[in-house]
Amino acid sequence: MTAPLVSVAMATRNGAPYLREQLDSIYAQTWPHLEVVVTDDASTDGTPEILDEYARERGLRWEANPTPLGLVRNFERAISLCRGDLIALSDQDDVWKPHKLATLAERIGGHSLIYGNIQEYIDLDGARKVEAAFEPIFRFARAHGSGRPTRYLLAESWVVSHSVMFRRELVSHALPIPPHQPYHDAWLALVASKMGGIVYLDERLQVYRRHRASLTWAEPEERVRQEGLGRALLDGSFREGWRRRCEAESARLRDALELPLLDDGDRRFVEDLLAYYASGLARGQRWRAFRAGLRVAPYFSTSWGNGRHRRLPLRALLGGL
């Protein structure tokens, strides 16, 4: 029996320093039948030349965006060009273990999407390490991350792009990605949870790279740690940050309400989430938001364990108008 074609969808943007290492790790996969599809987001470094080289020598397919689309739209375009029965997402600067695609393809079963553990990383000094701070989230994934965890995903996604593989039939339901979705992986997982479901595989099949040029790099927030919550409340930065988050989350959730696959219970849960985030957008909503926060807190992956779920409703009180 012929192995199904696996498409690797990669989105690039000025990725020349680490791109060869990632492409080499993909072409070293044990899975026998794969294609690599890349959309480049108007890179100005040597990325196009590297892609041309791999197109000539390895059969890579790639297209250039004439103007930058941004991370979500760039991945959306790459996915739309894939021909495989299974599609795996790839960042431009990671390293895959040789058995990654084979493991995901063999373990996806009847699910629409499979994803894995992303704790292993390459630090700024080039050393491979395991991120202990992510462990509570993956304890959460072990407990709630398989099957149809739609309401958990509506609250907050913990599914990370470079660990994901999904079935082609997901594309027609998930694309185009709605305009206010900040992450393509979160939307794909949400839609998959309403189709054949998702499955968490507790294995580290890739190593992600930390570096300052990464789109997901963030400098440590030393000021917040040193000055503390009290100072942030006094100078207004906590409330302003909460307002911005409420705006973004409310827009994301209104997009989600347009998904035909949601059932009535899912929609009521979204209304609770919108009530929680209303505290940063309109006056007089603090206590209503606090009560909604009590109901939705157990569904947040970052609130898993150590009583953290009790803090989530308090944000609406402290940051509300």
QUIWOHU-V63561 format. One line per field, one symbol per residue. phi: phi as a letter, one per 40 degrees, with the letter a starting at -180 (. if undefined). psi: psi as a letter, one per 30 degrees, with the letter a starting at -180 (. if undefined). Layout:
phi: ???
psi: ???
This chain:
phi: .ccccbcbcbbbafbddbccccccccccccccbabbbbbbcfcbbcddcccccccccbgdbabbccbccgdccccdcdccccbccbbbcbccbcbccdcdccccccbcfcccababcbccabcccgccabccccddcccccccbcbgbcdcccccacbcbdcbcbacdccccccbccdcbccbcccccccccccbcgbacbcbcbabcbcaccccccbcdcccccccgcdcccccgccccccccccccccccccdcccccccccccccccccccccccccbacgbdccccccccccdcccccbcgfgcccccccccccbcc
psi: kkklkkkjjkkljhgeegeeeeeefefgkfkfjlkkkkkkihkgbgeeeeeeefeeffgkkllkkelkfleeeeeeeeeffkflfkkkkklfgakkkfgeeeeeefffbglfkklakgfkljlfgfkklkjfffeeefeeeeegglbiheeeeeekkgkkeggkklkeffefffkkklfgjfkeeeeeeeeefgcgllkkjhkjfljlkklffkfgkkkkieeeeefleeeeeegfeeeeeeeeeeeeeeeeeeeeffjffkleeeeeeeeeeeeefffffklggeeeeeeeeeefeffkefgklggffffeffeeeefl.
